[in-house]
Amino acid sequence: MNKALLKRILFTFIKYTGGFHLSRYLTRNRLRILCYHGISLAEENKFRPGVYMHPDTFRRRMEILRNGSYTVLALDDALKNLYADTMPNCSTVITIDDGWTGTASIAAPILNKLSFPSTLYVTSYYLKNRTQVFNIALAYILMIASKLHLKIEDLAEGLHGTFDLGNAEERENCFTHIITYGKTLNGAECRQQLLDSIANRLEVSEALNVPGLFRIMSHEDIASVLASGMDIQLHTHRHNFPCNDKCAAEREIIDNREELMKTVSGTLLHFCYPSGEYTPNHAKWLKEWGIESATTCDVGLNTAETNPYFLKRILDTDILSDIEFEAELSGFIELKRMATQVLGRSR
């Protein structure tokens, strides 16, 4: 019996013997913040299961929230309650990162039907430029064409070599070579043209051109999700937040806010670290710039002692089974983490 299956059997036993119910009670005053990324349009969950989630999986997760009687709050309300010690039991916030088109077309209607508030942190470079996200789309077409060889030296001046895409190391080298070259190009449209040329050569153009695939939503999409009750917040412009260059970091916030405010009329006071990467400097800067909170990718639940600029989240992905998700949501795994820390300090 493999380890993953054994874990699921164990969690199922714990759930049906009352363990999850007890965990909910013991962690009832801790704030749960769920983290999602993309919703799959064309089985991207098989390509990047840590980023993209199948629509049916997302729907089941939301039903678990509803059926479990978790109190789903808007981020702003939840944080006010958390730090005032007035939080309803098992309060939960739903956050979604990046702004992939599947969020607008699939996630938002599911959340709206359940009357669940949510926060969407939107990165704005591709919102502004309206091309596919170059690095993700490139990795995808190289993977689905993995039985082929790709000769890139005559695609553009500055590209060299022929790569066996069936060999993982060569495929990675090919990806790195093209990404490095892409950074020298003048703008997103030039990178899209290169991407289209590679897809055409690999004969995967049809797979790449699924409507909305690897694209950030448009301003029209943002207006639509706002109308459905989703809150829009900050996530940098270029999905990059320097740790040693305050001016460059501030520019990311300024550019992000400027683009989002073309559609968003509300306040933009909350932030999500791109890729979950942060330093102590970031908290000082964000506070100085008037931002009130920032979410990380650190896994855990939050208390009134949690620094509002280093909020923890439950990272939900297509890799997790429903029972593993319930184990996190109920607080069982949080209690396990706490026990491990106590035992570690006592040694």
N, C-alpha and C positions, 0 to 999 in steps of 0.2 A: 504494500500500500504506500503510495507516494505521500510526501510530507503535506502538500497542499490539500489533498483529499482528507487526510487525517485531521488537519486543522479545521476543516469545514464540519466534519463529523463531531469534533469536540465542541465547536461553537454551537452547533445545533443542540447538542445535549445540554449545554449550559443554558441556552435560551429556554428550552422547554422544562427545565428544572428550576426556573425562576431566577437564574443568574443575571440575565439582562434586565429584568424588572428591578432587582436589587441595585444594580449598577446605575440605572436611571435615577433611582432615589438618592443614592450617595453622591451623584454628580449633578443633581437637579439645579444647583445654583451656578453651574459653570456654563458659559456660552459656547455653543457649537457653531462654527462657521464652516460651511461646506464650500469646497472649491471644485469647479468644473472648468473645462476648456471648450473644445469643439464638440459639436454633435455631428455624427457621420452623415454625409450625403451620398457617398458611393463606397461604403465599407472601408473608409479610411481607418476605422477602428482596428482593422486587421493589419494595417500598415504602421500605425502609431497608437496602440491601445492605451498608452499612458497619457495621450493628448485627446484623442477622439473617442467618443462614446456612442454606441449604437442607440438610436432613438428609443427602442424598446427597453433598453437598460435604464436610460434616463427616466422614462415614464414609470418604470417599476420603483426606482429610488424615490420618486416624488410620492408614489402611493404608499411606500413604507413610512414616509414622513407623516402623511395624512392619517394613515391607519394607526400609527403609533402615538397619535395625539401630541406630537411635538408642537410647540408654539413657534410658528414661523413669523419672524419680525423683519422689518426693514432694517438695514444696517445702522442707519442713524439712530433709530429708536432703540435698537438693541444695545448700542454702546452707551447711550444716555442712561438706560436702565442698569447696565452692568456697573457703571462707575457711581451710580446713586444707590446701589444695592436694592433696587426695586424690580429686579428682573423676574418675569414669570418663570415657573418651573420648566426646565428643559428647553429654554429659548434657543432657537436655531435661525441662522442667517444663511441664505443661499447666495453665493458669489460665483460669477462666471468671468473668466479672464479672456482678454484679447479682442473678442468681437467677431468671431467667425460667422459666416452667413447662416450656418445651421442654427445658431443661437436665435436669430430672428425668425427663421422659417419653421423651426421645430420646437426648440426649448420654450420660447416665449408663449406660443399658444397653449402648451401643456401647463405652464405656470399660471397663465391667465385663467384657464379653466378651473384650476384648484384655488384661485384667489391667493396665490403665494407671491408676496413681494420678493424682489431679488435685486442684486446689484451687479451691473455689468461694467467691468473695467476695460475700457477700449484703448488700444494702441492705435495711433492715428496716421502713421506714414502711408499705409496701404488704403486707409479710408480716404485719404487725400488723393493718392495716385491711381487707384482703381485698377491695379494689375494683380496677378496672383503673387502670393508670398513666395519669393524666389527660392529660398533655401529648402522650404518644405516641399514645394512642387517639384524641384529638381531631384531631391532624394526619392520622391515617389516614382517618377518615371524611370529612374535608374534601377529601382527595385523591380518594377513590373516588367522591365525589359531585361531581366537578369540572365536570360539564356543567350543574349547577344553580345557581340563585340561592338564597341563604339569608337569610331575614329573621329577625333575632334579637331585635328590640326587644320582642316580646311573649312571649319565652321566660322572661324574668326581669326584674324591676325592676333597672335599672342597665346593661342591654344595649341598644345602639342601632344601627340601621343595617341595610341590605340589601347583601349582597356577592355579586359574580359570582365563583363558585368556579372558573370556567374561566380566570380571569385570575390569574396567579401572584402578582402584587403585591397584588391584592384579597384573595386567599386567605390570604396571609401577614398582611395587616392584620386580617382576620377572626380568624385564629388568635391573634394578639397581643391583640386586644380581649377575646376570651373567656378567655384565660389570665389576663390582668390581673384580670378580674372574678372568675375562679375563686379567686384568691388571697384574696379578701375573704370567701369563704364559710366557714362554720363546719364544717370537717372534710371528710374524704375522701368520706363518704357523700353529702354535699350535691353535691360535684363529680360524683360518679357519676350522680346523678339528673339533673343538667344535661346531662351527656354523653349519657345515654339519651334525653333530650328532643330533643336536636339530631339524634341518629341516627334517631329516629322521624320527625322533620320531613323529614329528607333521604331517608327510606325505605331506610335501610341498616342497620336494626337487626339483621337476620339475619346480615349480614356481621360486625357487631361482636360478636355473641354466640356466636362459635365458642368452645367450651370451652377455657379457659386462655389465650385470646388477650389479649395485653398485660397479663398478670398475673404477679406475683411468686409463686413457689411457696409452699405452705402449710407449717406445721410438720410435717404428716404427710409431705409431700414431702421435707423436710429429713431426717427420720428415715430415709426410704427411701434417699436418696442416701448418707447416712452409712453405712448398712448395706452399700451396694454398694462402699464403699471411697473415697468422695469426702471430702475434708477441707473443713470449713467455716471461713471466716475473715471478718475485718471489712471493711466497705465503707461506713461511716457509716449513720446512721438515715434521713436525708432526702436522701441523695445530694448532700450539700453539706458542704464542709469549708473554713470561713472561714480566710483567710490573715492577718487582722489582729485577730482576736478569739479569743484563746486559750481563754477560758471557753466560748464557743459551739462551738469546735472540739472541746473536750474533752467537751462535752455530746453531740455527735454520736457520739463513741466510746462513751461510757457508755450511751446509749440503744440503740445498735446491739448492744453486748455483752449488755445486759440482755435484749433480745428474743431474741437467738440462743441464750442460755443456758437458755431455756425448753426447748430440745431438745438443744443441743450440750453434752456433758459434758466434752469435751476442752479444751485450752488455746486461747485466742484471742490469738495473739501476732503475727500477720501481718496486713497492711493493704494495701488498694488505694485509691489516690487516685481519688475520683469524677471522671470525665471526664479523668483523667490530669493534673489541675491541682495544682501544688505550689509551695512556696517554701522557701528555706533554713530559715525558722522552723519549718516542719512537722517536719523531721527532729529538731530539738531537742526539740520537744514530744512526738513519738512515743516517742523514747528515754526521756524523763522518765516517760511513762505506761506504760513496760514493754513496749512493742511492739518487736519485733526486726527487722522488715523491712517495706518498703513498695514496691509495684510502681507504675510509671508507665506512660504510653503512649508514652514515648520509644522509638524503634525502635533495636534493636541487640542485641549479645550482651554478656555480663557476664564480668568477670575478678575475680580476688581484690582488685583495686584499686577495684572498683566500690563506691560507697557503698551499704550495704544498705538505706538509706531512699530510694534513687533507682534502683532496679533497672529495667533496660531490658527491653522485651519485643518479640516479633515479633507485630505486629497482623495476625491472619489474618481475612479477610473474604470475602464472596461475590463481591467485585469482583476478587479475585486469581484468576488461573488456577492450575492445579496446578503448572505449570512455574515460575511466578513464586514460588509458595510454596516449591518445592524450592530455588530460587535463594537465598531468604532462609535456609531451614533449613540448607542446606549450608555457609553462611558466605560464599558468593560475593559477595553484595551487601554484606556486612559488610566484606570486603576492599576492595571498590570504594569504600565510604565512607571507609575508612582511607586509601586512596591519594589520594582527593580532598582530605582534610584535610591530608595531607603536602604535596601540590602547592600547596594554598592558602597554607600557612605559608611555603613556599619562594619565593613571589612577592614 
